[in-house]
């Protein structure tokens, strides 16, 4: 009979003291002197904000800041459906045509008007940038065809029924200032303008855009700081130096809960965190077989990870994308059965110690990441599979490793943002790899499945919404049955902030509208 181990007991058994250190920091460190200046809000981010547009960005919380400076034709709203922003009309007018009309009177922070050419250039820059994260969501790039000064069509060769979702992530910049790389400065149409930026430190200062075309922002200034150490962010929040922090561990949330000056918001998220297999292994490697990947999954006690280490702040995935996304379906469940894991490995000719794995991840990929990885080492060791951990610091060369250019690895601890609100584009981005894309290392860790690509093509070509959903559901089951992940989970979006901040409105995409927040007297 298995005895349930508490989270604290598990951390002690694993020799992990990070939570205790964080708790000690809360009680033993002196607070900083002074908080944000009057009329100002300071955000403490756990990942460095390296740019003010999102051409290469996979850090979903950064969207809060980026969207405050630059905007798209649409945005993904709280119900994960597209909402018009720069477009007052965004309508499917033919199977391969969307008609868009820009809002009249919308201007950038420097007073210049938004033009159709800016949209056309933005699409070109997102397409051309090397290593584009968002490019994987587009099975085809639309062509901009002007009709009049404010109206144009987006034309494709094949139906693209989720283009209104996709365009929420194409942030618009004046054409003359846009380039196929990340932008650290420049003007936008959003509620704030950039007055200071330091990519090296991840610090930015935003001031209210007095030319903003919509409702005037209620906060005059927003300061953004990169604070990688969670204990420092929590101390700074408690002391009043920082107003808002994101992506906090269950330990920190527990310590902050109930404090008179702190609020904590949680909503079901859209980000999928995974222990994803390396699909670039040679055909004779054990991980090239789905049966071996499934066997290793049986070794992972997902309930213990979710409930004890992550304190119920996550839900184990039951499909290849987050269930919160429009169009997602339940495909199955991860099961813990170490005895079956050993039997399946033995049936594959793998004895204890024969299969040795390297697990890599970047610090801060998700809350309590190091503790999760150390627990996984123990669980796999229990079925005779030794694991070596390799942890990368932010700003390191993990991207080279992910592309198979930096070194060999077997399992990646990774978080995949789902900024488009719908399942189909996320399936395209993660699992729509082709041999052509793999030659340039533009697949998701080598995942290439011809059956998946065929179903994606069929789903995108289907104009009937009900039939398209049937195909999308079949597609998700095919991906699930290929066992791309050893284990995966969807964390709640969690935000902690001081009570002087009002109307935050945290959304499932782990972002919120900066223009809406206020300061209480």
N, C-alpha and C positions, 0 to 999 in steps of 0.2 A: 504494500500500500504506500502510495507516494504522499509525503507530507509537504504541504505548501510552505515555502520559505518566504519570509517577509522580504521586502526590498532592502531594508537595512541589514538584515542577516545575510542576504545574498552579497551585498557590497562588501561586508566584512569577510565573508568566505572567500571572495575573489581578491581580497587585499586591496580594494579600491578605496581611497580616502579622499577623493575629490570633493564629495559632498560635505564631508566633515571639515575639509579645508575651507570650502566656501562658507559653511556655517561659522567657522572661526573668524573668517574675514569680516563677517557681518557684525560680530560682537567685539572684535579686537582691533579693528582699524579705525582710525579717526576719520571723520567725514571731511570732504573738501570744504574750502571756504567759499561761500557765495554760490548762488544758483544762476539761472538764466537771467539776463537783463530784463527790465520791464517791457511788456508787450512782446516778449520773445518766447519761443518754445525750443527746447533742445532734445534731439533724438539721439539715442545711443544704439548704433547698429552692431550686430555681432559679426558681420562680414563687411569688408571694405567696399565702399561705393566707388568703383574705379572709373565710372563714367556717368554722364547725365543723359545718355540714351541707352537703349537696350539691344543694340545689334548683336552683342555677344553675351548678354547677361543671362544667367540662369538663377539669379538670386531674387526670388519673388518679392521679398519685403522691400527691395530697392525700388520697386515699381512705384511705391508711395511717393518717393522723392522725385523720381524721373518724370512721373505723370504730372507733378506739380509745376514742372518747367515746360515740358513738351506734351502735346496731346495727339491723339489719333482721331480718325474719322468717327470711330465708335470707341466704347470701352465696355468691359465685362462688368455687369452690375452685380448687386448682392444676390440675385437669384441665378447668377451665372448665365444670363442672357445678354445679348448686345444692347447697348444704350447709345443713341446718337450723341455725338459730342461736336466735332467740327462740321459734321454733316447734319443738315436738318432733314435730309431724306437719304435713305440707303435701302434700295428696294430691288428685289429680283424681278427683272422685267422680261427675261427670256432664259431658257435653260443655261445658256453660256454668257449671260449679260446681266450685270447689276447697274442700275442707274443711281447716281449720287449727285446731290446738290449741296454745295457748301453753304454754310450760314453766311448771310450778308452782314457786313460790318465787323467781322472777326479780324483782329489784327494781332501781330506779334508784339512783344513787350517794347520793341523799338518804334512802334507805330506803323510799320509797313503791313500791307494787307496779305492775307494768305491767298495763294494762287494755285490753280490746278497744276502748274508746272512743279510746284513744291511736292505734291503728292506723287507725281510721276518720278521725280528725282529720288524721293524717299524710297520708293519701291526698288529702284535701280541700285541704290546704295546698300539696302538690306540684302539684295540678291548678290552683290559683288563682294561684300566683305568676306575675308577669309575666315573660315571657322564659324560661320553664322549659326547661332543657336536656333533662331526663328525660321531660318530657311527650310529646315527639315519639316516644318508644318505645312509648307506649301507644295502640293503635288505639281503645281503649275503656277507661274507668276502671271498675274493679269496685265493686260495692256490698257493704258489710260487713253481714252478717245474723247477729246473735248467736244462739247455741243455748243455751249455759250460761255460767258465769263464765269459763271458759277456752277454749271452743270457739266457732267462728264459721265461716261460709261466705263466700267471695268469689264473688259472682254477676255474670255478664255476660249481655248480650243475645245475643252471638255467641261461638263458641268462642275461647278465648284460651289456646292450648296451651303457651305459654312464660311464663305468669304467675309460676311459681316462679323463673324467671330474672329477670323484671322486678322482683319484690318485693325482690330482694337490694339494690336501690338506693334503696328507701324506708326512710330511717332514722327510728326511732321516738323521739318526745319526749313528755313528759306533755302531754295535750291542752290543759290550761289555759295552758301556756307556749308552744305552737306558734302560729306566725303565717305568713302567705303571703309570707315573705321569708327571706333568709339569716339564720341564727342565729349570733351571735358568742359567746354564753355559754349557760348553762343546763345542766341535768343530763341524763345519759344512762345507759344500762345497761351501757356498755362497761367495759373493764378500767381505764380512767383517767378522772379528773375534771379539769376545767379550774380552775386556781388563778390564772392571770393571762393576759390576752389584750390584744393591741394590733393592731387591724385595720389601722391606718395603717402600721405597720412590718412587719406579718406575723409578729410574734413571739408565741409562746404558751408557757405552762408547764403541763404535765400532771403530776399526781401519782397514785400508785396508788390505785385505788378499793378501799378496805378492805371494802366491801359487795359486791364483785363475786361474781356467782353461779357462775362457773366457776373453773377453776384460777387460783390467785393469780399475778398478773404477777410476773416475776422482777426487773424493774428498777423502782426506787422512783420515779424522776422522769424525764420526757422534756421536753427543751427544743426548741422549733421556731424556727428562724431563717430569714428570707428573705434570700438572698444571690444577687442577680441576676448578678453578675459571676463567670463560671466560674473565672477565674484565682484570684479570692479564695477560692472554695470549695475549690479544689484545694490552695492554700497552707494553708488552715485545716485541711484534712484531714491533710495531711502533718505539720503542727505539733502536732496533737492537740487543737486548739481545737474542732474538729467531728469527730463520730464517723462520720456517714453522709452521703453526697451522692448525688444521683440525676441522671439525664439529662446525662451528660457526653459531650463530643465524642470522636471517635477519637484525636485528638492527646493529650487529657488521659488517656484510658485507657491509651495507649501509654506515657506518662510515668510513670503509677502502677504499671503492670504490673511485677511482680517486686520491688517494694519490700518489705522484710521486715515492715513493720508494717501493710501494706495488703492487703486482699482485694478482688477484683473478681468480681461475679457477673453472668452474662448468661443470659437465657432468651429464646426467641422470643416476641415481643410480640403484642398484639392491636390496638394503635393504628395507624390508617391516616393517614399524612401525605400530603398531596395538593397539587398545583398545580391548584386547582379553578377551573373557568370560572364567570363571572358569567352566570347564566341569566336575568337581568332585562334583557337587551339588547333593543332593539326588533327587530321581525321582519325589518327590512331590514339589520340589522347583520351583518357576516360571521360573528361568533361565534354567531349564532343557527342556523347550519348545522353539522350534525354533520361534514360533509366537511371544513370549515375547521378545526374543532377537532381532527379526526384528522390533518390535514396538519401542524398545529403540533406535534402529538405526535411526528411523525417527525423533527422538528428536534432533539429532546432526546436526548442521548447518556446514557441511563440507566446504562449500564455504567460510564462514567467517573464519574458522580455517585456511584454506589453503591460502586465499588471504590476510586477515587482520592481523592475528597473525603471520603466517609463511611467509607472504609477497610474495606469489607466488613462493616460493622456493621448493614447493612440488607439487605432483599431487595425487589426491585421487585415491585409488586403484579401479580397475574395474575387479578384479579377486582375487583369493586367493594367488597369487604370483605376483611379480613385472612384469610388461609388458615387461621390457627390457630383461628378461631371454629368452633364446632359448626354443621354445615350449610353451610359455605362450599364453593364449587367453583371450579376453574380455568376461566376463560373465554377467555383469550388472553394475549398478551404485548405489552409495549411494544417497538417496534422503532425502531432509529436508522437513518434513511435520508434525509439532508438533500436529496439530489437528488430523491427522490420528494416530499418536502415542498414544494420549489419548484415542481415540475410540478403538483402538486395545487392549490397556491395560484394559479398562473397559469391553470389550468383554471377556477378560480372568479373569474377576472378581477382578481386581486390581484397587482399588480406590486410591485417592491421599493419600500419606503417607503409604500405605500398603507395598510397596516394598522399602526397604532401602538398598543402595549399599555401598560397600567399594571398593575404587579404589586405587590400589597400584602401585608404580613405583620406579625406582632407579634414583637418580639425575644424569643427563647427558645422560640418555637413548637416547634422541634426542634433537636437538636444541629447545629452548623455551619450554621445557617440562612442567615446572611449570605453565606457562601462559596458555598452552593448557589445562591442567588439571583443572585449575580454571574456564576456560570458559565452560568446559564440565559440571562441577558442576552446573553452572548457567542454562545451556540448559536443563539438566535433571530435575532441580528444577522447570522449567517452565511447565513441564508436570506432576508434582506431585511426582517426585521420588527424595527424599533427598539422597545426596552422602557424604560420609566421605572420606577424602583424608588421605593416609598414605604414606609418602615419606621416602625412605631409602637412606642412604648415601652410596657411593661406599665402598666396603669392609664389608658392613653390612650383615645381615642374610636374605636378600630377597630371596636367593636361597632356603632356608628352607620353606619359605612361598609359593614360586612357586610350590614346590613339595607337598604342602598340609601338611607340618610337622610343620610349624612355627605358623600358625594362619589362620583364615578363611578370604577369600576375594571374591569379585565378578567379578571385572574387573581389568586387568593388562595392564598398559602402557608398551609396550615392543617393542624392535626392533629385527628383525630376519635377521641376515646377510645371504646373498645368495652367498657364495664364490665359488660355483661350476659352475655358468654360465648357467645352464640348469634348466628348470622348474621341470622335473620329480624327481630328487633327493631332491629338496626343498619340493615338495609335500610329498615325502616319509618321510622327516625329521619332518615336522610340523604335517601332518595329517595321517600318517601311523601307529598310535597307535593301539595296540592290548590289549586284557585283560591281557595277560601274561606280557607285558611290563608295564602295569598300576600297576600291583602288586608290582613292584619295583620302581614305580614312574618315569619311563623312557619314558612316553608319553609326548606330548606337552600340559601340563596343563589339562590332563585328556581327551583329544579329542580321542575318540574311535568310529569309524564308520565302521561297517563291509562292507558296500557297497564300501566305499573308499578303504579299504584294498584289496577287490576282484579286483577292477579296477587297483590298483597299481600292483598287481600280474600279471594281464593280460597284462598290458603295458610292464612290464619288460620282460615277456616271448615272446613278439612279436618281431620277427626278421625283419619284413618288416617295414621300417622307416615310410612310409606314414600311414600304419594301426596303428602303435604305436602312432603316433601323434593324430589320431582320438580318440583313447582310452584316451590319456592324456587330450585332450580337454573335453571329456565327464566327466572325473574325476574332472577337475577343476570346471565344472558346478555343480556337485553334492556337492562339498565342499562349493561353494558359496551359494547354496540354503540352506545349514545347518546353515547359519548365525553365523560363528565362531567369528566374530569381530563386535563390535558396530560401529567402523569406522576404516579405515586403509588408510595409505598413503605411497607414495614412495618419499623420499626426494632426491633432487639433491645431488650428492657428491660435496662438496665445500672445496677448499683448498686456504688458503691465505699465501703468501710467499714474502720475500723481493726480489727486482729485481736483487740482486747480484746472486741469484740462477737461473740457466738456465736448460732447457730441463727436466722439471718435468714430464710431460706426465701423468696427473691424469687419471685414468681409472674408468669405471663404478662401479667396486668393491670397490671404495673409497681407492685405494692403487696406488702405483707407484713404479718404479724400482729405488732403491737408487743408483745402479751402474751407471745409465745413467745420473744423475744430475751432473751439473758442477757449477763452480764459475766464474762469469764474472770478468774481470780485473777492 
